[in-house]
């Protein structure tokens, strides 16, 4: 008789219970979580997860920006660790799974390996990155950004919240300024499990999203300056209406995105109209522009078309138009070996899957600058995230955790 060995599986019930316990810290009335970075609630959450790690025999290291690394020793101490993780800070009206799932899925991998006494050649690590959300301190993805050298530790330390409190002050206050220099911690490969934060997987009826890349993005602030005047006594041909000119640019942002499908994105999400009075022609309009694509050449083309349109509009209207780029992330293709490991794990476990390009930024984007990296998506209800009603099915989270386990095992040996 031939015995077929079943693949090792994580404990979905244990994963769910850990998520529920973590999300009591900062729980909101609508079922979400408000746990802003470097607050007392963040400290409590860090302490809780570190306590769980110590209970599993993990060694704890913290770097100077507060990134946490919890290590399970491997058989070959010379090998760099295979790492998985995410963040546990949230939006002001955040959900229960964004970030939290990735950290606790990594911890569940460790618990499963310990439970079944599986020895890996490379060490296994759980990472908790500081200030991914950027909702209290800017820039976003701060901990992983400092780690990979995207910006300096001093720049991050100097960032202040709306109350004038700095990152260094708050890191010190909650006791999470570590000794390790960011970036000196080795990574053999990095994986991040995450809810999709979009509707594609649910719409297609798939359980796992294999993530080959993350969209690149460019953010701009645009200011159109016209002339305030009386809405009744100023004839239409003589107006210098900043809002009317601004809306033509806003429409072009959407048109540009539609020209470069399937991964073109164009959004105007923030608008300030001055003086914002019913019977005054708008004299100044400030608004944001967000354009994205997974292809660098296409993203560059979209940016070129945007600037050309604005120059033409300024000439035609006679109004002053200022365009300032405030942020830029190039497209991030993940390492083909890590993507393949996720795909093989998914196929081995028999889960319905598809490739899904991430439209949102993640710590994996910065980790990919210093090590091979990949991501795993699971569906979230109605594609909703950054919202207190964010939701995901326990069985989908368990499936994502199982894929994470086998992808990490492949890389860890």
C-alpha positions in Angstrom: 0.0 0.0 0.0 1.2 3.5 -0.9 0.7 6.2 1.7 0.2 9.7 0.3 1.7 12.3 2.6 -0.6 15.3 3.1 1.0 18.8 3.0 1.7 20.5 6.2 -1.0 23.0 7.1 -1.3 25.9 9.5 -4.0 26.2 12.2 -6.6 28.6 10.9 -8.5 28.7 14.1 -5.4 29.7 16.0 -4.6 32.4 13.5 -8.1 33.8 13.7 -8.0 33.8 17.5 -4.7 35.7 17.5 -6.2 38.3 15.1 -9.2 38.7 17.4 -7.0 39.2 20.4 -4.7 41.7 18.7 -7.6 43.7 17.4 -9.0 44.3 20.9 -6.2 46.8 21.2 -7.7 50.0 19.7 -11.0 48.3 18.7 -13.7 50.8 17.4 -17.5 50.7 17.8 -18.0 49.8 14.2 -15.8 46.7 14.4 -12.5 48.2 13.1 -9.3 49.3 14.7 -7.7 52.7 15.5 -4.1 52.0 16.5 -2.0 54.8 15.2 1.8 54.3 15.1 3.9 55.0 18.2 0.9 55.6 20.4 0.3 53.7 23.7 -2.0 51.4 21.8 0.8 50.6 19.3 3.1 49.9 22.2 0.6 47.5 23.7 0.2 45.7 20.4 3.9 45.4 19.9 4.3 44.0 23.5 1.6 41.5 22.8 3.0 40.1 19.6 6.6 40.0 21.0 5.2 38.1 24.0 3.7 35.5 21.6 7.1 35.3 19.8 9.0 34.8 23.0 6.5 32.0 23.9 7.5 30.3 20.7 11.2 30.5 21.6 12.0 33.4 19.1 14.9 35.8 19.7 13.9 39.4 19.4 15.9 42.2 17.7 14.8 45.8 17.3 16.4 48.5 15.1 16.7 52.2 15.7 13.5 53.0 13.7 11.6 50.5 15.8 11.4 47.7 13.3 11.0 44.3 15.1 12.6 41.0 13.9 11.6 37.8 15.7 13.9 34.9 14.7 13.5 31.1 14.8 16.9 29.5 14.5 17.8 27.5 11.4 20.1 24.5 11.0 22.6 26.6 9.1 23.3 29.8 11.0 25.4 31.1 8.1 22.3 31.5 6.0 20.3 34.7 5.9 16.8 34.4 7.3 13.6 33.8 5.3 11.4 36.6 6.5 7.7 37.3 6.4 5.7 40.1 8.0 3.9 43.4 7.6 2.7 46.1 10.1 0.3 46.5 13.0 -0.3 50.2 12.9 -3.6 51.2 11.3 -5.5 54.1 9.7 -7.6 56.3 12.0 -10.6 54.4 10.9 -8.8 51.2 10.0 -9.8 47.6 9.5 -8.8 44.4 11.4 -6.7 42.7 8.7 -4.7 45.3 6.8 -1.1 44.6 8.0 -2.2 42.6 11.0 -2.9 39.5 8.9 0.6 39.5 7.4 2.3 39.7 10.8 0.2 37.0 12.5 0.3 34.8 9.4 4.1 34.8 9.7 3.8 34.0 13.4 1.4 31.2 12.6 4.0 29.8 10.2 6.5 29.7 13.2 3.9 28.1 15.5 3.1 25.4 12.9 6.8 24.6 12.4 7.3 24.4 16.1 4.2 22.2 16.6 5.4 19.7 14.0 9.1 20.0 14.9 10.1 21.0 11.5 13.8 22.1 11.2 14.6 24.5 8.4 18.1 25.1 7.1 17.7 28.9 7.0 16.3 30.8 10.0 12.7 32.0 9.8 11.8 35.5 10.9 8.7 37.5 11.6 9.0 41.2 10.8 6.9 44.1 12.2 7.6 47.3 10.3 7.2 50.7 11.9 4.6 53.3 10.5 3.6 51.6 7.3 0.3 53.6 7.1 1.8 57.1 7.4 -1.5 58.3 8.9 0.3 59.9 11.9 3.8 60.5 10.5 5.0 61.0 7.0 6.5 59.4 5.0 4.5 56.2 4.6 6.2 52.9 4.9 8.7 54.6 7.1 10.3 51.6 8.9 10.9 49.6 5.7 11.9 52.8 3.9 14.7 53.6 6.4 15.7 50.0 6.4 16.3 49.9 2.6 17.9 53.4 2.5 15.0 55.2 0.7 15.4 58.0 3.2 17.6 58.6 6.2 17.0 57.7 9.9 17.5 61.4 10.7 14.8 62.4 8.2 12.4 59.8 9.8 13.2 60.9 13.3 12.4 64.5 12.5 8.9 63.8 11.2 6.2 65.3 13.4 2.5 64.7 13.9 -0.2 67.3 14.0 0.6 68.0 17.7 4.3 68.6 17.0 5.5 65.3 18.5 8.4 63.8 16.6 9.0 60.2 15.7 12.1 60.0 17.8 10.3 61.5 20.8 7.4 59.0 20.5 9.7 56.0 19.7 11.6 56.8 22.9 8.5 57.3 24.9 7.0 53.9 24.1 10.4 52.2 24.6 11.0 51.0 21.0 14.3 52.7 19.9 16.4 49.6 19.3 20.2 49.2 19.1 20.4 47.7 15.6 21.3 50.0 12.6 18.5 49.8 10.1 19.5 47.9 7.0 22.2 45.8 8.7 19.8 43.0 9.3 20.2 40.4 6.6 17.3 39.0 4.6 17.5 35.9 2.4 14.0 36.4 1.0 10.9 38.3 2.1 7.2 37.4 1.8 4.2 39.4 2.7 0.7 38.0 3.0 -2.0 40.6 2.8 -5.7 41.2 2.0 -6.1 42.4 -1.5 -7.6 45.8 -0.6 -9.4 45.6 -3.9 -12.4 43.7 -5.5 -10.7 41.5 -8.1 -10.2 38.2 -6.3 -13.7 38.2 -4.9 -15.2 39.2 -8.3 -13.3 36.4 -10.0 -14.1 33.8 -7.3 -10.4 33.1 -6.5 -8.9 32.4 -3.1 -5.3 33.3 -3.7 -3.7 36.2 -5.6 -0.2 35.6 -6.8 1.3 39.1 -6.9 3.9 39.6 -9.6 4.3 43.4 -9.1 3.1 46.6 -7.5 2.0 49.6 -9.5 4.3 52.5 -9.7 2.8 55.9 -8.8 3.4 59.6 -9.1 1.6 62.1 -6.8 1.3 65.8 -7.7 -0.2 68.9 -6.2 -1.7 71.1 -8.9 -2.7 74.8 -8.3 -4.7 76.8 -10.8 -4.8 80.5 -10.2 -7.5 82.7 -11.8 -9.3 85.8 -10.6 -12.1 86.1 -8.1 -15.1 88.1 -9.4 -18.8 88.6 -9.0 -20.8 85.6 -10.3 -23.6 87.8 -11.6 -21.9 90.9 -13.1 -18.9 89.2 -14.9 -19.7 88.1 -18.4 -18.7 84.5 -19.3 -16.1 85.5 -22.0 -14.3 87.8 -19.5 -14.0 85.3 -16.7 -10.8 83.8 -15.3 -12.4 80.9 -13.6 -9.9 78.7 -11.9 -12.4 75.9 -11.1 -13.5 75.5 -14.7 -9.9 75.2 -15.9 -9.1 72.8 -13.0 -12.0 70.5 -13.9 -10.7 70.1 -17.4 -7.4 68.9 -16.0 -9.2 66.6 -13.6 -11.1 65.0 -16.5 -7.8 64.5 -18.4 -6.3 62.7 -15.4 -9.1 60.1 -15.8 -8.8 60.0 -19.6 -5.1 59.4 -19.4 -5.6 56.4 -17.1 -8.3 55.0 -19.4 -5.9 55.2 -22.3 -3.4 52.9 -20.6 -5.4 50.0 -19.4 -5.5 47.4 -17.8 -3.2 48.9 -15.2 -3.5 52.6 -15.7 -5.0 54.5 -12.8 -5.9 58.2 -12.4 -7.4 59.9 -9.4 -8.1 63.3 -8.1 -9.0 62.8 -4.4 -8.4 66.1 -2.8 -9.7 69.5 -3.8 -9.6 73.0 -2.2 -11.6 75.7 -3.9 -11.1 79.3 -3.0 -13.0 81.4 -1.8 -15.6 78.6 -2.0 -18.5 81.0 -2.1 -21.8 80.5 -4.0 -21.7 83.8 -5.9 -18.0 84.3 -6.4 -16.1 83.0 -9.4 -13.3 80.7 -8.0 -9.9 82.5 -7.9 -7.7 79.5 -6.9 -8.1 75.8 -6.9 -5.6 73.3 -5.4 -6.0 69.6 -6.0 -4.1 66.3 -5.9 -3.3 64.1 -8.9 -2.5 60.4 -8.5 -1.4 58.4 -11.5 -0.3 54.8 -11.5 0.8 52.0 -13.8 2.7 48.7 -13.5 4.9 49.5 -16.5 7.6 52.1 -16.0 7.6 53.2 -19.7 3.8 53.6 -19.6 3.9 55.5 -16.3 6.5 57.8 -17.8 4.2 58.3 -20.9 1.3 59.1 -18.6 3.3 61.7 -16.8 4.5 63.2 -20.0 0.9 63.5 -21.3 -0.2 65.1 -18.1 2.4 67.8 -18.1 1.9 68.4 -21.8 -1.9 68.8 -21.3 -1.3 71.2 -18.4 1.1 73.3 -20.4 -1.4 73.5 -23.3 -4.2 74.3 -20.9 -2.2 77.1 -19.3 -1.5 78.7 -22.8 -5.1 78.4 -23.9 -6.7 79.7 -20.7 -4.1 82.3 -19.9 -4.2 81.1 -16.2 -1.2 80.3 -14.2 -1.0 76.5 -13.5 1.6 75.1 -11.1 2.3 71.3 -11.1 4.5 70.0 -8.3 5.5 66.3 -7.9 5.3 65.4 -4.2 5.9 61.7 -4.3 7.1 59.0 -6.8 7.5 55.2 -6.5 8.6 53.3 -9.6 6.8 50.1 -10.5 8.1 47.2 -8.3 8.3 43.8 -10.1 8.8 41.1 -7.5 11.6 38.5 -7.7 10.7 35.8 -10.2 11.9 33.0 -7.8 9.6 34.3 -5.0 6.7 34.7 -7.3 7.3 31.2 -8.6 7.5 29.9 -5.0 4.1 31.4 -4.2 2.6 30.0 -7.4 3.9 26.5 -6.7 2.7 26.6 -3.1 -0.8 27.6 -4.3 -0.9 24.9 -6.9 0.4 22.3 -4.5 -2.4 23.1 -2.1 -5.0 23.2 -4.8 -6.4 26.7 -4.3 -8.2 28.6 -7.1 -5.8 31.5 -7.9 -4.9 34.2 -10.4 -2.2 36.8 -10.8 -3.1 40.2 -9.2 -1.0 43.3 -9.5 -1.1 45.3 -6.3 -2.4 48.8 -6.7 -1.4 49.8 -3.1 2.0 50.2 -1.7 3.4 47.7 0.9 6.5 47.2 2.9 7.4 44.5 0.4 8.1 47.2 -2.1 11.0 48.5 0.0 12.1 45.0 1.1 12.4 44.1 -2.6 15.2 46.7 -2.9 17.5 44.7 -0.6 16.3 41.0 -1.0 14.2 38.8 -3.3 10.6 39.4 -2.4 7.0 38.3 -3.1 3.4 38.8 -1.9 0.3 36.7 -1.4 -3.2 38.2 -1.6 -6.4 36.9 -0.2 -9.9 38.4 -0.9 -11.5 41.0 1.3 -15.3 41.6 1.3 -16.4 44.0 -1.4 -12.8 45.0 -1.9 -13.1 47.4 1.0 -10.0 48.4 3.1 -8.9 51.4 5.1 -12.3 51.2 6.6 -13.7 49.9 9.9 -16.0 47.5 8.0 -13.0 45.8 6.3 -13.7 42.1 6.4 -12.2 38.7 5.3 -13.2 35.1 5.6 -11.3 32.9 8.1 -10.9 30.2 5.6 -9.4 32.6 3.1 -6.9 33.9 5.7 -6.0 30.3 6.5 -5.4 29.5 2.9 -3.2 32.5 2.5 -1.2 31.4 5.6 -0.8 27.9 4.2 0.6 29.3 0.9 2.9 31.5 3.0 4.1 28.5 4.9 5.0 26.5 1.8 6.6 29.4 -0.1 8.8 30.1 2.9 9.7 26.4 3.3 10.8 26.2 -0.3 13.1 29.1 0.2 14.3 28.0 3.7 15.3 24.5 2.6 
